[in-house]
Every structure is written in C-alpha cells, then in structure tokens.
C-alpha cells in the first residue's frame, strides 16, 4: 500500500492520510502541529477560524511542503472570487493548493459553474494569478462526479467512500484511474457508525477502530488521500496509529469490514 501520492498541478507529494477540520470538531493548534510532525501534509480546512487556520498562517518555510485545501460554496464567478480571497485572508496565505465546490449535488449547479461568468472561469483566472493550483467537486452524487470527470474541467474528485458506501468502486474509481484523476475520500467512518456496534452484529463482535476504516479506504489504489477528522487529541492519536502500522487490509479484514459495512447500511438510517 503506497504511503504517498502525487496530486499533480505542482503540489508536493502528500501522505495519503490527510487531516480535516469540521465546524463541530475542536482540535487544538498543538494537535495540528503534532499531525504535521508525524508526516501529515494534506490539510483540509473547514472555512471557519479554528486551530488549522491558525497553524496554516504560521507555517512559514514549511508551507511549500503542505497541501492546503478548502471548500467553496459559490457557483458564480464574482461570488467565488470573493470567497477565495476571503479564505486566503483568513488563512494569511498567498495561495491555496486546491479547493472544491462544496456539496455539488445537482447537474444544474454544475452547468452554472461552467457557464460564461461562472465559478470555473474565475478559478481558471485565479490559477493564472497563482492564487490556486487545482479544483474539483465535493459530492455525494456518483453519476455527477463521473460527469465532471468526463468533462476534463476538473483536477480531482472529493467523494464519500467507506465500507458502508462502496458504489464508487464500480462507478467512479475505474474512470479516475484511467484519467489519472486524484480521489480524496471523506466520511470514511460514515459519521462514526462504522466504529459502533449494530443490532445485527454476530455475538461477540467487536467493532472496527477508526484506523481500520481509514485503512479500508486507503487499501483501494484509486484513493489518493483519505481524510480523518478527529474531534479531540485522543481520537487524533488513535488515527495516527495507522502511520505506525502502514499496510493494506488482509482479505479476511476486508471481508470483515465489508460485512460490518453492510450491517451499518441496513441499520444506521437511510442514505443514497
């Protein structure tokens, strides 16, 4: 199992385990620095002032070896330019490595992004100015992800992938590999459901740990980066254990996780 991946667009090679913040997680600056010291160099910032934004603003000479990503909401050119500039100001940064169109869920949104005066046109201009290196969608919609990939207008895909949600294996990954499009996997724990028991578990079943779920995602060669989003230091330290045990799943482990994922899918509420 490769430990590093190349995202292209002039970005540094990255550890395939990435770190993300969310509005409801509370890592400290020390937690972010610990991750960097352990070799994590893909940081996905949630867009709100937090420990990650504080650390990014202090990276100094380390900045060139770290990929900083964020999600943007705007679909039109003027709004996304303002949003991009605001993100740069909040981070105290001269450039972003990549951004994604946050929760791109409909074809009409994609058409708006691609039309004249849309967000894509403005991002292309921002890239010429050195403000950003790459972009793509963050989406739950696999068919839409394929459509954006087939357009030739994106540099990467950020999609949901975990043991309970494996549709990307057939619908997205073959195309991504063929076209050499990096894939960033999020929701690798299915919002924590994969590390909890279900009512359908066999007697004596012990749920997977978070590192097992990240290993599941990273065992697929189409996945360039799997994002962890720990809520606290204890969760972070457990996630980082994967770095000390870097290996793919065995066939038995993969079967075990897939079976648990199927139980989670049946019991953890409806999702596409």
VEXDREN-2710 file (C-alpha; in Angstrom, 1 decimal):
% VEXDREN-2710
k/r/px/py/pz
1/UNK/0.0/0.0/0.0
2/UNK/1.6/3.2/-1.1
3/UNK/2.2/5.7/1.7
4/UNK/2.4/8.8/-0.5
5/UNK/0.5/10.1/-3.6
6/UNK/1.1/12.7/-6.2
7/UNK/-1.8/15.1/-6.7
8/UNK/-0.3/16.9/-9.7
9/UNK/-0.7/20.7/-10.5
10/UNK/2.7/21.4/-8.9
11/UNK/1.6/20.3/-5.5
12/UNK/4.0/18.5/-3.2
13/UNK/3.8/14.7/-2.7
14/UNK/1.4/14.0/0.2
15/UNK/0.9/11.4/2.8
16/UNK/-2.3/9.5/1.9
17/UNK/-3.7/10.1/5.3
18/UNK/-5.0/13.6/5.4
19/UNK/-6.4/15.8/8.2
20/UNK/-9.6/17.7/8.0
21/UNK/-11.4/20.0/10.4
22/UNK/-15.2/20.5/10.6
23/UNK/-17.3/23.1/12.3
24/UNK/-18.1/20.6/15.1
25/UNK/-14.6/19.3/15.8
26/UNK/-12.2/21.0/18.2
27/UNK/-8.6/20.1/17.6
28/UNK/-6.0/22.5/19.2
29/UNK/-3.1/24.1/17.4
30/UNK/-0.9/21.5/19.2
31/UNK/-3.0/18.7/17.6
32/UNK/-2.4/20.2/14.1
33/UNK/1.3/20.6/14.7
34/UNK/1.5/17.0/16.1
35/UNK/-0.1/15.8/12.8
36/UNK/2.5/17.7/10.7
37/UNK/5.4/16.4/12.8
38/UNK/4.1/12.9/12.2
39/UNK/4.2/13.4/8.5
40/UNK/0.6/14.5/7.7
41/UNK/0.9/17.2/4.9
42/UNK/-2.6/17.3/3.4
43/UNK/-4.7/19.8/5.5
44/UNK/-8.4/20.3/4.6
45/UNK/-9.7/23.4/6.3
46/UNK/-13.4/23.8/7.1
47/UNK/-13.5/27.6/6.3
48/UNK/-14.1/28.8/9.8
49/UNK/-11.4/30.3/12.1
50/UNK/-10.0/27.4/14.0
51/UNK/-6.8/25.7/15.0
52/UNK/-6.0/24.7/11.5
53/UNK/-6.3/28.2/10.1
54/UNK/-4.1/29.4/13.0
55/UNK/-1.4/26.9/12.1
56/UNK/-1.6/27.5/8.4
57/UNK/-0.9/31.2/9.0
58/UNK/2.2/30.2/10.9
59/UNK/3.7/27.6/8.6
60/UNK/6.4/29.8/7.2
61/UNK/9.0/27.8/5.3
62/UNK/7.0/24.6/5.9
63/UNK/4.2/25.9/3.7
64/UNK/5.7/24.7/0.4
65/UNK/5.6/21.1/1.6
66/UNK/2.0/21.1/2.7
67/UNK/-1.2/20.9/0.6
68/UNK/-3.9/23.2/2.0
69/UNK/-7.4/22.6/0.7
70/UNK/-10.8/24.1/1.4
71/UNK/-14.4/24.0/0.2
72/UNK/-16.1/26.9/-1.6
73/UNK/-19.9/27.4/-1.8
74/UNK/-20.3/29.8/-4.6
75/UNK/-21.3/28.8/-8.1
76/UNK/-20.9/32.1/-9.9
77/UNK/-17.7/33.9/-10.8
78/UNK/-18.0/37.1/-8.7
79/UNK/-19.0/35.3/-5.6
80/UNK/-16.4/32.6/-5.8
81/UNK/-13.6/35.1/-6.3
82/UNK/-14.8/37.0/-3.2
83/UNK/-15.0/33.7/-1.3
84/UNK/-11.5/32.6/-2.4
85/UNK/-10.0/36.0/-1.4
86/UNK/-11.7/35.8/2.0
87/UNK/-10.3/32.3/2.5
88/UNK/-6.8/33.5/1.7
89/UNK/-7.2/36.4/4.1
90/UNK/-8.4/34.2/6.9
91/UNK/-5.5/31.8/6.4
92/UNK/-2.9/34.5/6.0
93/UNK/-1.9/32.7/2.8
94/UNK/-0.7/33.8/-0.6
95/UNK/-2.3/30.8/-2.3
96/UNK/-4.4/27.7/-1.8
97/UNK/-3.3/24.4/-3.3
98/UNK/-6.8/23.2/-4.0
99/UNK/-10.5/24.0/-3.5
100/UNK/-13.6/22.0/-4.1
101/UNK/-17.1/23.1/-5.0
102/UNK/-18.7/22.2/-1.7
103/UNK/-21.6/19.6/-1.9
104/UNK/-22.1/19.9/-5.6
105/UNK/-25.3/17.8/-5.8
106/UNK/-27.2/18.7/-9.0
107/UNK/-26.4/19.0/-12.7
108/UNK/-27.9/22.5/-12.7
109/UNK/-25.2/23.6/-10.3
110/UNK/-22.5/22.2/-12.5
111/UNK/-23.9/23.9/-15.5
112/UNK/-23.9/27.2/-13.6
113/UNK/-20.3/26.7/-12.6
114/UNK/-19.3/26.0/-16.2
115/UNK/-21.2/28.8/-17.9
116/UNK/-19.7/32.0/-19.1
117/UNK/-19.1/34.1/-16.0
118/UNK/-19.4/31.1/-13.8
119/UNK/-17.1/29.9/-10.9
120/UNK/-14.9/27.8/-13.2
121/UNK/-14.0/30.7/-15.3
122/UNK/-12.9/32.7/-12.3
123/UNK/-10.9/29.9/-10.8
124/UNK/-9.0/29.5/-14.1
125/UNK/-8.1/33.2/-13.9
126/UNK/-7.1/32.8/-10.2
127/UNK/-4.8/29.9/-11.2
128/UNK/-3.2/32.1/-13.8
129/UNK/-2.6/34.6/-11.0
130/UNK/-1.0/32.0/-8.8
131/UNK/-3.8/32.0/-6.2
132/UNK/-4.8/28.4/-6.6
133/UNK/-3.5/25.2/-8.1
134/UNK/-6.3/22.8/-8.5
135/UNK/-10.1/22.2/-8.1
136/UNK/-12.9/19.7/-8.3
137/UNK/-16.2/18.8/-6.8
138/UNK/-17.1/17.6/-3.3
139/UNK/-20.1/15.5/-4.0
140/UNK/-22.3/12.6/-2.8
141/UNK/-23.6/12.0/-6.3
142/UNK/-21.6/9.4/-8.1
143/UNK/-23.1/10.0/-11.5
144/UNK/-22.4/13.7/-11.2
145/UNK/-18.9/13.0/-10.1
146/UNK/-18.4/10.9/-13.3
147/UNK/-19.9/13.7/-15.4
148/UNK/-17.5/16.3/-14.0
149/UNK/-14.6/13.9/-14.5
150/UNK/-15.6/13.2/-18.1
151/UNK/-15.7/17.0/-18.8
152/UNK/-12.0/17.3/-18.5
153/UNK/-12.5/20.5/-16.5
154/UNK/-11.6/19.3/-13.0
155/UNK/-8.3/18.3/-11.4
156/UNK/-9.5/16.0/-8.7
157/UNK/-12.6/14.4/-7.1
158/UNK/-13.6/14.5/-3.4
159/UNK/-16.2/11.8/-2.8
160/UNK/-17.7/9.8/0.0
161/UNK/-16.2/6.3/0.4
162/UNK/-16.3/3.8/3.2
163/UNK/-17.1/0.2/3.9
164/UNK/-20.9/1.0/4.1
165/UNK/-20.8/3.1/0.9
166/UNK/-18.8/1.3/-1.8
167/UNK/-20.6/2.4/-5.0
168/UNK/-17.5/4.4/-6.1
169/UNK/-15.6/1.2/-6.6
170/UNK/-17.6/0.5/-9.7
171/UNK/-18.9/3.9/-10.7
172/UNK/-16.0/6.3/-10.2
173/UNK/-12.7/4.6/-9.5
174/UNK/-12.2/2.9/-12.9
175/UNK/-12.6/6.3/-14.7
176/UNK/-10.4/8.1/-12.1
177/UNK/-7.6/5.6/-12.6
178/UNK/-8.0/5.7/-16.4
179/UNK/-7.8/9.5/-16.5
180/UNK/-5.3/9.8/-13.6
181/UNK/-7.7/11.9/-11.5
182/UNK/-6.8/12.0/-7.8
183/UNK/-9.6/11.0/-5.5
184/UNK/-9.9/12.4/-2.0
185/UNK/-12.1/10.2/0.3
186/UNK/-14.2/11.7/3.0
187/UNK/-16.7/10.3/5.6
188/UNK/-14.5/7.2/5.9
189/UNK/-16.2/6.4/9.3
190/UNK/-19.7/7.0/8.0
191/UNK/-20.1/9.7/10.7
192/UNK/-18.9/7.3/13.3
193/UNK/-21.4/4.5/12.6
194/UNK/-18.7/2.1/11.3
195/UNK/-16.9/2.2/14.7
196/UNK/-20.0/1.3/16.6
197/UNK/-22.0/-1.9/17.0
198/UNK/-25.3/-2.6/15.2
199/UNK/-28.2/-4.6/16.3
200/UNK/-27.4/-7.2/13.6
201/UNK/-23.8/-7.9/14.7
202/UNK/-23.0/-11.5/15.5
203/UNK/-22.4/-12.5/19.1
204/UNK/-19.1/-11.3/20.4
205/UNK/-18.5/-8.9/17.5
206/UNK/-16.0/-6.1/18.3
207/UNK/-16.5/-3.0/16.0
208/UNK/-13.6/-1.8/13.9
209/UNK/-11.4/1.0/15.1
210/UNK/-11.1/4.3/13.2
211/UNK/-7.7/3.3/11.8
212/UNK/-9.3/0.1/10.3
213/UNK/-11.8/2.3/8.4
214/UNK/-9.1/4.6/7.1
215/UNK/-7.0/1.5/6.1
216/UNK/-10.1/0.2/4.2
217/UNK/-10.3/3.4/2.1
218/UNK/-6.5/3.6/1.6
219/UNK/-6.3/-0.1/0.5
220/UNK/-8.0/0.9/-2.7
221/UNK/-5.3/2.2/-5.1
222/UNK/-7.7/4.7/-6.7
223/UNK/-7.8/6.7/-3.4
224/UNK/-5.1/9.3/-3.2
225/UNK/-6.0/10.7/0.2
226/UNK/-8.4/9.6/3.0
227/UNK/-9.4/12.3/5.3
228/UNK/-9.6/11.9/9.1
229/UNK/-11.5/14.5/11.1
230/UNK/-10.8/13.7/14.8
231/UNK/-12.7/15.6/17.4
232/UNK/-10.0/15.7/20.1
233/UNK/-6.4/14.6/20.9
234/UNK/-7.4/11.0/21.9
235/UNK/-9.1/10.4/18.6
236/UNK/-6.2/12.0/16.7
237/UNK/-3.6/9.8/18.4
238/UNK/-5.7/6.7/17.6
239/UNK/-6.0/7.8/14.0
240/UNK/-2.2/8.4/13.8
241/UNK/-1.5/4.9/14.9
242/UNK/-2.1/4.0/11.2
243/UNK/1.1/5.6/10.4
244/UNK/3.0/3.1/12.5
245/UNK/1.1/0.2/11.1
246/UNK/1.0/1.2/7.4
247/UNK/-0.2/-1.8/5.5
248/UNK/-3.3/-2.8/3.4
249/UNK/-6.1/-4.8/4.7
250/UNK/-5.8/-8.6/4.5
251/UNK/-8.5/-10.4/2.6
252/UNK/-10.1/-11.5/5.9
253/UNK/-10.0/-8.0/7.3
254/UNK/-11.5/-6.6/4.2
255/UNK/-14.3/-9.2/4.2
256/UNK/-14.9/-8.4/7.9
257/UNK/-15.2/-4.7/7.3
258/UNK/-17.4/-5.1/4.3
259/UNK/-19.8/-7.3/6.2
260/UNK/-20.0/-4.8/9.0
261/UNK/-20.5/-2.0/6.5
262/UNK/-23.5/-3.9/5.1
263/UNK/-25.0/-4.1/8.6
264/UNK/-24.3/-0.4/9.1
265/UNK/-26.0/0.4/5.8
266/UNK/-29.1/-1.6/6.9
267/UNK/-29.3/-0.1/10.4
268/UNK/-27.8/3.4/10.5
269/UNK/-30.5/5.3/8.7
270/UNK/-31.2/5.9/5.0
271/UNK/-28.6/7.4/2.7
272/UNK/-28.1/7.0/-1.0
END
